[in-house]
Amino acid sequence: MTSDLLWTLILIQIAMGAFDSIYHHELTERLPWRASQQHELALHAVRNILYAAVFILIGWFETHGVWAVVLLTILTIEVIVTLLDFVEEDMSRALPASERINHTLLALNYGAILSLLVPVLVEWSRDATALKPVYHGFWSILTGVSAAGVIISGTRDYFASRRAKRLVLDSARGLAAAIPEPRHVLVTGATGFIGPRVVEALSSAGHRVTVLARDPAKATKLRPPFRLITSLDQITNDETIDTIINLAGEPVANGFWTKAKRRKILRSRLSATRDVVRLIARLDTTPSLLINGSAIGWYGLRGDETLTEASRGKACFTNRICDAWERMAARAELHGTRVVWLRIGLVLGTEGGFLSRLLTPFESGLGGPIGNGQQWMSWIERDDLVRLIAHVIVTPRVMGAVNATAPVPVRNAEFTRALAHAFRRPAFLPIPASMLRLLGDFADELFLASQKVLPEKITATGFEFRHTTIESALSALLQYKPCEDGMRHTANVAVAGSRAKA
């Protein structure tokens, strides 16, 4: 088996497999932290161990007799596992186009490898049983390193599949328990990170939910029952909608802020909200409430200032976006609809958002503070945000801006320590601010921004957060027992900071 073509195909297979595991499974799809992918992760673990055996046997031995049959059996089992993996992927998630293309190329290349390898193994299977050590120089080293890599990856996938059992989300029904009577709720932007949990909470609690999704394929991840529409024109004038939750808009943190991206971020929000206001205007029965998205970016870059709903905004790109978005939503008040815009902080969850991007590096011991770590992070656990939305629905006196953040913001350094503690890993690799600033104001407003935001208005109405400290939220999300001293330390730091500003 010294064919240059065979070794070249093996090299290509290794490169494409590594790309698939690192880019798709770890960085973009974040499979190890998706509870729904428990079975896929288990299949990956089995396949990686099989690959390790193949690499070692091909790279370091000539397999004759029974050993050739063993290798043929391993290759056959690998094909079966891969087919099962394809079925599992199609049933459990929507693969991005790049991953589908990569899988197709992997299958074609693997077929070419088998066409060269199998005839040799069949011939060797007729020989006397022997496992003859060989050394192919670079190719042996390559297969040895690759075997070690897939063993590490397979071990990670195995433990991730076991962890996935613990990460299964509790029923969302209780998150909307504050709403006593059945309502008809229209949700836009329901296919993002926050929307699916909102839809599940409302529908599982017995409310009628209509979802606006311009791309129906994205709505497949939503849990029924719900009514799907692709345009607000599908809603007739005589329909009764009690509440509209408008979360639609181009993601701010995906991609660099080019001029085209900035226009898309702004236009997507204004267009969606303008359509919602026009719907409110033409309905025979005016919706009682519009809950509109916004963000704490409205406050701008504020250092150590303590910010409440009474604070003023400071000019920057995110302030301009949020301000225009809020003003567009406020037009619904002219038609008698109560309007609340949620200035949402960093929403924590393992399935998306800010935290999900940090899980792999921190779990690998490669985490660290951003910049000097002194910037304030105002955060909220996703289920607490859903509960807050339900509270707004049943609290008529809540109007205008509402800070949707937990009551105890933390500095980035404190957040870093808490997340590292959750994984029992060090966190000593800071990301220099000077490096981030090469990205322009994108970095200043998303990574280095300091906003110490307090949810003064919502707490004054009696709303109680389940997770008031970062340790409590991470414990619930990552399924570990928090350090009580750490929880008290975070709370004391925040209280002391608030008193200092008072």
C-alpha positions in Angstrom: 0.0 0.0 0.0 2.6 2.5 -1.0 0.7 4.1 -3.9 1.3 7.9 -4.0 -2.3 8.3 -5.1 -3.6 6.5 -2.1 -1.5 8.5 0.3 -2.6 11.7 -1.4 -6.2 10.8 -1.0 -5.7 9.9 2.7 -4.1 13.3 3.2 -7.1 15.0 1.6 -9.4 12.9 3.8 -7.6 13.9 6.9 -7.6 17.6 6.0 -11.3 17.7 5.1 -12.2 15.7 8.2 -10.2 18.1 10.4 -11.8 21.1 8.8 -15.3 19.6 9.3 -14.6 18.8 13.0 -13.0 22.1 13.9 -14.9 24.6 11.7 -18.4 23.0 11.6 -18.7 20.8 14.7 -16.8 23.1 17.1 -16.9 26.7 15.9 -20.1 27.2 13.9 -22.5 24.4 14.9 -21.1 24.0 18.4 -22.3 20.4 18.5 -20.7 19.5 21.9 -23.1 21.9 23.6 -26.3 21.1 21.8 -28.5 18.8 23.8 -30.3 17.7 20.7 -27.1 16.2 19.2 -26.5 13.5 21.8 -26.9 10.6 19.3 -24.8 12.4 16.6 -22.0 13.0 19.1 -22.0 9.3 20.1 -21.8 8.3 16.5 -18.9 10.7 16.0 -17.1 9.2 18.9 -17.4 5.6 17.5 -16.4 6.8 14.0 -13.3 8.6 15.3 -12.1 5.5 17.2 -12.6 3.5 14.0 -10.6 6.1 12.1 -7.8 5.9 14.7 -7.5 2.1 14.2 -7.5 2.5 10.4 -4.8 5.2 10.5 -2.5 3.1 12.8 -3.0 -0.1 10.8 -2.5 1.5 7.4 0.4 3.8 8.5 2.5 1.5 10.5 1.7 -2.1 9.5 1.0 -4.5 6.7 -2.0 -6.5 7.5 -2.1 -10.1 6.3 -4.5 -12.9 6.8 -6.9 -12.4 9.7 -5.5 -8.9 10.2 -6.6 -7.9 6.7 -10.1 -9.2 7.4 -10.1 -7.1 10.6 -9.2 -4.0 8.7 -11.8 -4.7 6.1 -14.4 -5.2 8.9 -13.4 -1.9 10.5 -13.8 -0.1 7.1 -17.2 -1.7 6.6 -18.4 -0.7 10.1 -17.1 2.9 9.4 -19.3 3.1 6.3 -22.3 1.9 8.3 -21.7 4.4 11.1 -21.3 7.2 8.5 -24.6 6.4 6.9 -26.3 6.3 10.3 -24.7 9.7 11.0 -26.1 11.1 7.8 -29.6 9.9 8.8 -29.2 11.3 12.4 -28.1 14.7 11.0 -31.0 15.0 8.7 -33.4 14.2 11.5 -32.0 16.4 14.2 -30.6 19.6 12.6 -30.4 21.6 9.4 -26.9 21.4 8.0 -25.4 24.6 6.5 -24.5 24.4 2.9 -20.7 24.3 3.5 -21.1 21.3 5.8 -23.2 19.4 3.2 -20.6 20.1 0.5 -17.8 19.0 2.7 -19.7 15.8 3.6 -20.2 15.1 -0.1 -16.5 15.6 -0.9 -15.6 13.4 2.1 -17.8 10.6 0.9 -16.5 10.8 -2.7 -12.9 10.9 -1.5 -13.5 8.0 0.9 -15.0 6.0 -1.9 -11.8 6.6 -4.0 -9.7 5.4 -1.1 -11.7 2.2 -0.7 -11.4 1.5 -4.4 -7.6 1.5 -4.1 -7.4 -0.1 -0.6 -9.9 -2.9 -0.6 -8.4 -4.9 -3.5 -5.1 -5.0 -1.7 -6.7 -6.1 1.5 -8.7 -8.8 -0.2 -5.4 -10.1 -1.7 -3.6 -9.9 1.6 -6.5 -11.7 3.4 -5.4 -14.9 1.5 -1.9 -14.8 3.1 -0.8 -16.3 6.3 -1.9 -14.2 9.3 0.8 -11.6 10.1 1.0 -8.0 11.3 4.2 -6.7 9.8 5.6 -3.4 11.0 6.4 -0.9 8.3 7.6 2.7 8.1 6.5 5.0 5.3 8.4 8.1 6.6 6.2 11.2 6.4 3.0 9.2 5.8 3.5 7.1 8.9 4.1 10.2 11.0 1.0 11.8 9.5 -1.2 8.8 10.2 0.2 8.5 13.7 -0.5 12.2 14.5 -4.0 11.9 12.9 -4.7 8.8 15.0 -3.9 10.7 18.2 -6.1 13.6 17.0 -9.2 11.6 16.3 -8.7 9.7 19.6 -8.8 13.0 21.4 -11.8 14.2 19.3 -13.6 10.9 19.8 -13.1 11.0 23.5 -14.4 14.6 23.6 -17.4 13.6 21.6 -18.1 10.6 23.9 -18.1 12.8 27.0 -20.1 15.5 25.2 -22.8 13.0 24.3 -23.0 12.0 28.0 -23.2 15.6 29.0 -25.9 16.3 26.5 -28.3 14.2 28.6 -27.9 16.8 31.4 -28.2 19.8 29.0 -31.7 18.9 27.9 -33.8 22.0 28.5 -36.6 21.8 31.1 -40.1 22.3 29.8 -40.7 26.0 28.9 -44.3 25.9 30.0 -43.6 27.4 33.4 -41.8 30.3 31.9 -45.2 31.8 30.8 -47.0 30.9 34.0 -47.5 34.6 34.8 -50.1 34.9 31.9 -53.3 33.5 33.3 -55.7 33.7 30.3 -55.2 32.3 26.8 -53.9 34.9 24.4 -53.1 35.2 20.7 -49.5 36.3 20.3 -47.7 37.2 17.1 -43.9 36.6 17.2 -41.5 37.9 14.6 -37.8 37.0 14.6 -38.8 33.7 16.2 -36.0 31.7 14.5 -33.1 33.4 16.3 -31.7 32.6 19.7 -34.4 34.0 21.9 -37.5 33.5 19.7 -37.7 29.7 19.8 -37.8 29.6 23.6 -40.5 32.4 23.6 -42.6 30.4 21.1 -42.2 27.2 23.1 -43.1 28.9 26.4 -46.3 30.5 25.0 -47.5 27.5 23.0 -46.8 24.9 25.7 -48.8 27.1 28.2 -51.9 26.9 25.9 -51.6 30.3 24.1 -52.2 30.6 20.4 -49.0 31.6 18.7 -48.5 32.9 15.2 -44.9 33.0 13.9 -43.7 35.2 11.1 -40.8 33.5 9.3 -39.9 34.8 5.9 -37.8 31.6 5.4 -40.1 28.7 6.4 -37.1 26.3 6.5 -35.7 28.1 9.6 -39.0 27.5 11.4 -38.4 23.7 11.4 -36.5 24.1 14.7 -39.5 25.6 16.5 -41.6 23.3 18.7 -45.2 23.1 17.7 -48.0 23.9 18.0 -47.9 27.3 16.3 -49.2 28.9 13.1 -46.6 29.8 10.5 -47.0 32.7 8.2 -44.4 34.1 5.7 -46.0 37.6 5.4 -48.1 39.9 7.6 -50.4 40.2 4.7 -51.7 36.7 5.6 -53.3 38.2 8.7 -56.8 39.4 7.9 -58.1 42.6 9.3 -60.7 40.9 11.5 -58.2 38.7 13.3 -57.7 39.4 17.0 -54.1 39.6 18.2 -53.5 40.4 21.8 -49.8 40.8 21.9 -47.0 41.3 19.3 -43.4 40.4 20.2 -41.1 41.9 17.5 -37.6 40.5 17.6 -36.8 40.6 13.9 -33.6 42.0 12.7 -30.2 41.2 11.1 -27.8 39.8 13.8 -25.4 42.5 14.9 -22.6 40.2 16.0 -22.3 38.1 12.8 -19.7 39.5 10.5 -17.8 42.8 10.3 -19.6 46.1 10.2 -19.0 47.0 6.6 -21.2 49.8 5.1 -23.4 47.2 3.5 -23.7 45.3 6.8 -24.6 48.5 8.7 -27.3 49.3 6.2 -28.7 45.8 6.5 -28.7 45.9 10.3 -30.7 49.1 10.3 -33.0 48.5 7.4 -34.0 45.0 8.6 -35.1 46.4 11.9 -36.9 49.4 10.6 -38.6 47.5 7.8 -39.9 44.7 10.1 -41.1 47.2 12.7 -42.7 49.5 10.2 -44.7 46.5 8.9 -45.8 45.6 12.4 -47.0 49.1 13.0 -48.9 49.0 9.7 -50.5 45.7 10.8 -51.6 47.3 14.1 -53.1 50.2 12.2 -55.3 48.1 9.9 -56.5 45.5 12.4 -60.2 46.0 13.4 -59.2 45.2 17.0 -56.1 47.0 18.1 -53.5 44.7 19.9 -53.1 45.7 23.5 -49.3 45.4 23.6 -46.2 45.6 21.3 -43.0 44.3 22.9 -40.2 45.4 20.7 -36.6 44.4 20.7 -33.7 46.8 21.5 -30.4 46.5 23.3 -28.3 48.0 26.0 -26.2 49.3 23.1 -28.6 52.2 23.2 -26.7 53.7 26.2 -23.4 53.8 24.2 -19.9 53.4 25.7 -20.3 54.5 29.4 -17.4 53.1 31.4 -18.3 52.7 35.1 -21.5 54.7 35.1 -24.5 53.0 36.6 -27.3 53.1 34.0 -31.0 52.8 34.5 -34.0 53.5 32.2 -33.7 57.1 33.2 -30.2 57.5 31.8 -29.5 59.1 28.5 -28.0 57.5 25.5 -24.6 58.3 24.1 -23.9 58.5 20.3 -22.4 55.5 18.6 -23.5 53.0 16.0 -25.5 50.7 18.3 -27.1 53.7 19.9 -28.3 55.0 16.5 -29.6 51.6 15.5 -31.5 51.1 18.8 -32.8 54.6 18.9 -34.2 54.4 15.4 -35.7 51.0 16.2 -37.4 52.2 19.4 -38.7 55.3 17.7 -40.3 53.2 14.9 -42.0 51.0 17.5 -43.3 54.0 19.4 -45.5 54.8 16.4 -47.8 52.0 17.6 -48.8 54.2 20.5 -50.7 56.5 18.1 -53.1 53.6 17.6 -53.7 53.0 21.3 -51.2 50.1 21.7 -49.0 49.9 24.8 -45.4 49.8 23.6 -42.5 48.3 25.5 -39.0 48.2 24.1 -36.6 45.8 25.8 -33.1 47.0 26.1 -31.6 43.5 26.2 -28.2 42.7 27.6 -25.9 39.8 26.8 -28.3 36.8 26.7 -26.7 33.7 28.1 -27.4 30.2 26.8 -25.5 27.2 25.5 -27.4 27.0 22.2 -26.5 30.5 20.9 -25.6 34.0 21.8 -22.4 35.4 23.4 -21.8 32.5 25.8 -21.9 29.8 23.2 -18.9 31.3 21.4 -16.8 31.0 24.5 -17.6 27.4 25.5 -15.0 25.6 23.3 -12.0 27.9 24.1 -12.8 28.0 27.8 -13.4 24.3 28.0 -10.0 23.8 26.2 -8.2 26.0 28.7 -7.7 28.7 26.1 -10.0 31.4 27.6 -9.1 34.7 29.1 -10.3 38.3 29.7 -11.0 40.7 26.9 -8.7 43.7 27.0 -8.0 44.7 30.6 -11.1 42.9 31.8 -12.5 45.9 33.6 -15.4 46.6 31.3 -18.9 45.9 32.7 -21.0 43.1 31.3 -24.8 43.4 31.7 -26.2 39.9 31.1 -29.4 37.9 31.5 -30.1 34.2 31.4 -32.3 33.3 28.4 -35.2 31.7 30.4 -35.2 34.7 32.8 -35.6 36.9 29.7 -38.6 34.8 28.6 -40.1 35.1 32.1 -39.5 38.9 32.0 -41.4 39.1 28.7 -44.4 37.2 30.2 -44.3 39.6 33.2 -44.4 42.6 30.9 -47.5 41.1 29.1 -49.5 41.0 32.4 -48.2 44.2 33.9 -50.1 47.1 32.2 -48.2 49.9 34.0 -44.9 48.8 32.3 -44.4 51.1 29.3 -41.5 52.5 27.3 -37.9 51.4 27.9 -37.2 48.3 30.1 -33.7 47.1 30.8 -33.7 43.4 30.3 -30.6 42.6 32.3 -29.9 40.7 35.5 -29.6 42.9 38.6 -25.9 42.1 39.2 -23.7 43.0 36.3 -20.1 41.9 36.4 -16.8 43.0 35.0 -15.3 40.9 32.2 -12.6 39.7 34.5 -15.1 38.4 37.0 -17.1 36.7 34.2 -13.9 35.1 32.9 -13.1 33.7 36.4 -16.6 32.4 36.8 -16.6 30.6 33.4 -13.2 29.2 33.9 -14.2 27.9 37.3 -17.2 26.2 35.8 -14.9 24.2 33.6 -12.2 23.9 36.2 -9.7 25.3 33.7 -7.2 28.1 33.8 -8.0 31.4 31.9 -4.8 33.2 31.4 -4.9 34.0 27.7 -6.2 37.5 27.4 -7.2 39.0 24.1 -5.3 42.4 23.8 -7.5 45.4 23.2 -5.1 46.7 20.6 -5.5 43.6 18.5 -9.3 43.9 18.7 -9.3 47.5 17.8 -7.9 46.6 14.4 -11.5 45.7 13.7 -12.6 49.3 14.3 -15.7 50.4 16.3 -17.1 46.9 15.8 -14.6 45.8 18.5 -15.2 48.8 20.7 -18.9 48.4 20.8 -19.2 44.7 21.0 -16.1 43.4 22.8 -14.8 46.3 24.8 -17.9 48.2 25.6 -18.6 48.8 29.3 -22.2 49.2 30.2 -23.3 48.7 33.8 -27.0 48.5 33.3 -29.6 47.9 36.1 -33.2 46.6 35.6 -34.7 49.3 37.8 -38.1 49.6 36.1 -38.9 45.8 36.0 -37.8 45.1 39.5 -39.9 47.9 40.8 -43.0 46.0 39.5 -42.1 43.0 41.6 -40.4 40.8 39.0 -37.9 38.4 40.5 -35.0 36.9 38.6 -34.2 33.3 39.1 -30.5 34.0 38.3 -29.2 37.2 39.9 -25.5 36.2 39.9 -23.3 35.0 37.0 -22.4 31.9 39.0 -26.1 30.9 39.4 -26.7 31.3 35.7 -23.6 29.4 34.6 -24.4 26.6 37.1 -27.9 26.2 35.6 -26.6 26.4 32.0 -23.5 24.2 32.3 -24.8 21.9 35.0 -22.1 22.4 37.7 -22.2 23.3 41.4 -21.2 26.9 41.9 -18.9 28.1 44.6 -20.9 29.9 47.3 -18.0 32.2 48.1 -17.8 33.2 44.5 -21.5 34.0 44.4 -21.2 36.1 47.5 -18.1 37.8 46.0 -19.9 38.7 42.8 -22.9 40.1 44.6 -20.8 42.1 47.1 -18.7 43.6 44.2 -21.9 44.7 42.4 -23.6 46.2 45.5 -20.4 48.0 46.4 -20.1 49.4 42.9 -23.8 50.6 43.0 -23.3 52.3 46.3 -20.2 54.0 45.1 -22.1 55.6 42.2 -25.2 56.5 44.3 
